[in-house]
Amino acid sequence: MMLIGALALAGIPPFSGYYSKDAILDAAFAVHTPIGMYGWVCGVVTAGLTAFYISRLFLLTFHGKSHAPKDVQAHVHESPLVMLAPLAVLACGAVGTGFMLDHSFVGTGSANFWGASISAGSIMAKFEDVPSMVEMAPLFAGLAGIAVAAIFYIFVPTLPSLFATRFAGVYQFLLNKWYFDELYDAIFVRPILRLAKFAWHVGDEQMIDGVPNGLATLTADASSQSVKLQTGSIALYAFVMLIGLLAFLSIFLWVR
């Protein structure tokens, strides 16, 4: 079933991936615009790359040397029926649906099949008349991808390391996913982190926490200073009371 899925993903007829992929690429070519041609070229190249990587996965998994530890290999087993049954349904669909429903979905019988359920533009008719080489290009790209994967990982397994050494710059560029992660980190992640740290220090620590904490500190400082006035000396308390009484009487007599 893995082989069926791999061939369908690689776009090999009569599997369903061949028909769905070709319909999209033929429609892009049939537009006859620069952006449509760009989409078709990118799609054909991607078809070859997809066939290459899925073939590489299949060959290394089922025909390559296992690198798993022996204790892991001892527990390798076939999937249970609860997993195999859904996979079998998907495999049957991948094998037959494209071939059987091709003309119903996008071909000459699509109008009768869909009826009024969806609107069909003129592109549905245009991509039926694209040149044969345009229709076959994705298939050739897929077959080329499978062939390259077989050469690299079955017939001449030293080629990948040789290419990685000979074209180290390109290898590192592709290995690091075109450095999109680093670019994304530099453009988005780091500036947002700096903004978040600024908002944390200024907004949270200094303003939201700073105002109540500052008032609490001010109250505590004022209390500690006022405590110093309490000496515990009765003579000093009596003297202060006397001074206060004299000041009160002086103000009272002056006002009268």
Secondary structure, DSSP 8 states (H G I E B T S, - for coil): -HHHHHHHHHT-TTSHHHHHHHHHHHHHHHT-SHHHHHHHHHHHHHHHHHHHHHHHHHHHHHTS---S-HHHHTT-----HHHHHHHHHHHHHHHHHHHHHHHHHTSTTHHHHHTTSS---THHHHGGGS-HHHHHHHHHHHHHHHHHHHIIIII-TTHHHHHHHHTHHHHHHHHTGGGHHHHHIIIIIHHHHHHHHHIIIIIIIIIITHHHHHHHHHHHHHHHHHHTT----HHHHHHHHHHHHHHHHHHHHHH-
